Amino acid sequence: MVDNEHSDDPGRPSSRHEQLLAALGDPVWTFDTGGQFGYVNPAFEQKTGYSAATAEGKPLTLVMDDDAQRLLSAAGDLEKSETPQRSVEATLCARDGETTPVECTLTVTGDQPYGVVVAHDITAHKAREKRLSKFASVVSHDLRNPLDVALGRAEMLPEIADVDEESSQHLEEIYDSLTHMEQLIQDVLTLTRETQETVETEPVEVTAVAREAWGNVATDAATLTVSTDIEVLAHRTRLLRLFENLFRNAIEHGGPTESNGEARNAPSDDETADAVSVQVKVVEDGGPVGFAVIDDGPGIDEADRERLFEGGYSTADKGTGLGLTIVREIADSHGWTVRVGDGDGEGSGARFEVTGVTIARGNDSKA
């Protein structure tokens, strides 16, 4: 964005680029390695009340308070990575005291000016977040609390009353339904968080996050193999949720297939014989471009693949239909792509590929 070829000041854009930046409705500024303003566009002057002459040479704290250090830290991280830009939320403080929540799109040039920022007003987005947060609070309190009471009573009933075999079966079905509802509430809350949080990324080890996610899921006799040690730029907590939901999906849709591709439905004397095996691998295209979660279950029909990521759609009796929707939301928030195909064997198992990820610098050789 910044071309100094026709500028006497290495910290200023060229006159051609200055005209383009001046036409932007969002505040734009450059800063040096010391965190001092260089160029600011007219939208910056209008939003903050500080003229270009006043801002030039002043520290970023002129308009950002504590967020200035976060922006500089993000610039340092960005310089060490291969990603072209990063988003950082901040609060812009105007001269008259008015504050505006903004999403700063940050680019580091590696020269002078050191960093370039475009600050987009996210006031409306924050208002939506507040409404979603209120909704999540209602779901969490008004639905989960009575559900917890019902689950507790269902667990206690066999201990305080004589329950015959038929009644026990009905009670088990009640308990399963309540547990399903509890998972549905949790998925709704997770989906609400995914749509309202801004993504700030950092280098994350895929292996460590995948293994932690596996430990958070009821895996029974299922097994996990991880054959990647790449680092990617991601929001660690969101990547953890992505793996958790892909693992749950693999386990819910169950054990290995027979050699003809049909699902093995009959119970086995060996509990591990019917357990699903899950792998996490690197997706390569002349180099690592992402990762895949692969299972040896019955696979996914072609007709179902188009609808898998729709909210509420599930091919499992006990599924909430929101797990893969959460996966898609997490991927979209990072700018990644998720697609589904067959496992390593044709017609056998499912393969979820996450591509478009940014590999952290210095880890390419590990893949």
N, C-alpha and C positions, 0 to 999 in steps of 0.2 A: 504493500500500500504506500510505503514511504519511499520516494525516489528523490535523491538529493543531487542528481546529475546537474540540474540547472538551478541549484539553490546555493547561495553563499554560506548559509548556516547549515551545518550537517545535521542539526537537530530539527530542521523544518522540512516539510514536504515540498516538492517542487510546486511551482505556481499552478501547473495543470492539475495536480492532485489537490492542491488547496482549494481550487474552485469546486472540485467534486465533493470534498469534505464539507465545504461551506454549505452545499446544497442539502446535506443530510439533516433530517429532523432530530436525530439523536446527538447528544453531546459526544464529542470526540476529542481526545487529547493524547499527546505523547509525553513520555517521561524518560529520564536518564537513569543510570544504575544507582544513583543516590536517592532516587524517589522524588525528583524535582520536575515540575511541569516544564514542558517545552512549548509546542504548538497547542492551541485550543481553538476549536471552531466556533462560529457564531452561536450555535445551539447551546454550547457550553456556557457562553457568556449570558445567554438569555435565561438558562435554567438556574445558574448559580448566582448571577448578579455580579460576578467578577469579570472584569475586562481581561483581554489577552495580555495587556501590558502589566496588569496587576498580578495575574497568575504566573506568568513566566518566571522561572527560577524559584518559585515558592514550593515548599514540600506538598505532597499529596494530602497531608493532613489538613490543608486549607479547606478542603471540601469533604473529607471522608473520615476523620477521626481515627478510631482503631482499625477500621477496615483497610486503611492504607498499608499497614504491615501485612495483612492477609494478601493483598494484591501483589506486593513485592515478593512475598514468599511463593505465591503461585507463579510469578514470573521466573523465579529461580528454578522451580520444579519443571516449568515448561521448557526452559533452556536445555535441561538435561534429557528431555524426552524427544520423541520423534513426531509428536502430535503438533499440528500447525497452530492451534489455538486452544484456549480454555475459557470456561465461563465461571465467574465469581460473583456472588451476590454481595451487594454493598448498599449503604445508605448515603445518598448525596445530600450534603448539608449546604443550603444556599446562604448567601450573605445575610438575608433577613431572618434566618433561623428556620425557614421551611425545610422539611426533609422529604426526600423522595426515594423509595426503594428502587434500585436499578440492578439489572443484570449486566455485568461488565464482560464483554467479549474481549479477551486479552490475546495479543500477539506479540511475540518477542522477535526482534529483528537480528539480534546478535551484533549490532553495530550501533550507530547513533542515528536517530534516537533509539534507546534500548527497548522501550515498550510502546505499544499503541493500544488504546482502549476505546471501544465504542460502548456507551452506556445506554441501555434501553430501559425505559420506564416500565416497571412491572407492578404498578399500583393496582391495576385491575386484577392481575394474577394473584396478588396477595389477598385481595378481597375474596376471590374464589377459594383460596386456601383456607381462609377463616371460616367460610360457610362449610367447606368439606370437613374441617376440624370439628365444627359443631355437630355435623352429622355423625362423624366417627364417635364423638363423645356419647351421643344418644344411643348409637348401636352398642357401644361397649357397656354402658351402664344399664340402660332400660331393657336391653335384650339379654345380655350376658348374665347379669345378676340373677334373674329368675331361672335362667337355664341352669346355672350352677346349683341352685337349690334343687331343681328337678333331678339333676344328675346325682346329687348326693343322696336324695331320698331313694332313687332307683337302686343305688349301690347298697343302701342300708336295709332295704325291704327284706331280702332273704335272711338277714341276720335276726330280724325281730318278728318274723311271721313264718308260719309253715307254708312253703311254696311247693306245690306238686309239679310234676314234670311238664304238664301242659301250661300251667301258669308261669313256670320258669322260662319256657320258650317265648311266651308273650312278653315277659319282662325283659328278656334279652333283646327282643326286637324293639321295644320301647327305648332301651338304653342305646342301642345302635343308632336309632333315629335321633336321639338327643345328641349323641356324639357327632353325628353328621351335621346337625344344626350348628354345633359349636365350631366345627371346622369351617362351615360356611361363613359364620360371623367373622372368624379370624381372617379368612380370605378377603372378605369385603373390606375389613380394616386395612389389610395389607395393600389392596388395590387402591384404596383411598389415599394411603401414604404415597404410593408410587406416582399418582397423578398430581400430587401437590408439592413434592420435594424437588428442589433444584439439584442437579447433579454436579458435584465437584469431585474430580477424579484424582487418583494418585496411583503410582506403580503398585500392583497387587500380584502376588504369586498365585497362579491358578490352582496349583496342587494343594497349597495350604487351605485355600478357601473351599475347594471341592471336598477335601477330607473333613473339614469342620462342618460343612453342610450335611455330609453323610451321617455324622454323629448326631445331628439334630433331627433326623428323620427315623421313624419306626421302620427299620429295615428287615426285621426278622432274620431269616437265613440268607438274605440276599448278599451278594459280594460286590465289591468295588475295586476296579483297577484303574490307576491313573498313570498315564504314560506321557506326561508333559511336565516341563518345569519352566515354561515361559512366564514372563511377567507382562501383564497388560495394564493399560491405563483404565481404571474403573473406579466407581464408587464401591468400596469394599462391601458394605452392608447390602447394597442392592445386588451385587454379584452373588453374595451368599444366598439371598432369597431366590435368585434365578436358579442356582444349582439345587436348592431344597425342593423347589417345585418341579424341576425336571426329574429329580430322583423319585419324588413321590409318584409322579406320573408313571415312571417305569415300573415301580413296585406295585401300584394299584392295578396296572394292566397286565401284570403277572408273569409267570414262569416261562421256561424255555419252550420252544416248539419241537414237534417231531420232525423227522427228516423230510416229510412231505409238506412242511410249512404250516400244518394245522396246530392249533394250540393244544397243549397237554392239559386236559381238564381233570382227568381222573386222579384221585389222590394217590400218593406214593408212600410206601413204608419208610422211605428215606426222606426226611423233611427237606434236606438240601437239594434233592433231585428236582423238586418243583420250584426252587428259588430262582429268581431272576439274577442274571449277572449283568453288571453295568460297567461300562468303560468310559473314561474321559480321555480324548485324544486331541492332538493338534490337527487343525485343518490347514493344509499347505497348498500353495499355488505359486511355486517358485520361491517359497519362503512361508513362514507362519502367518496366516491371515485370520486365524480364529481358533475355535475349539469345538468339539462335538461330544455329545452325550449319547452313547449307543447302548442298547440293551438287546438281549436275545429272546425277548418275549414274542408274542404272536404277530407283531407288526401292526401296521395301521392301514386300513382299506383306503384305496385311492379316493373313494367317494367321501370319506370322512376328513381327508387332509385339508380341504379348503375351509372347513368349519371349525377346526380344532382350536383356533385362537379366538373364537367368538365367546363372549361372556355367557356363561350358563350352559354351554354345550359340553356334554361329556358322553363317552361311550361306555363308562363304568357305572354300575349301579350305585356305588357309594361315592362317586366323585362329585365335587361341587360345581365343576365346569368353569372354575375361575383360575385354577392353577396355571394353565398355559396362557390365559389372558394376562396374568401377572408377569409371566416370562416375556411376553411381547411388549408390555409396557416398559419393563426394565431395559430391554434391548433398544426400544425406540428412544428412550431417554438418553442413551449413550450414542445414538446414531448407528447402532448395529442392526444387522439383518438376521432373522431366525427363519430357517426353513426345515421342513421335515421330509425324510425319505426312508428308504429301507436300511436295515442294519448292515453289518458287514457281509452277511449272506443274503442273496437275492430272495425277497419274500419272507425273510426271517428277521424279526426284531424291528426296532425303530431307531432312527438316527436323527437327532436334533442338532443341526449345525448353527453356530453363532459366528457370523463373519462380519468383516468390516471393523474389527477391533484394532486398536493401536498397540503395537508391541513396544514395551518400554525399552529405551535405548540401553545397549549393553547386554541384552538377553537374546539377541537373534541367534547366536551361536549355540545356545542351549537347546533350541528347538530341533 
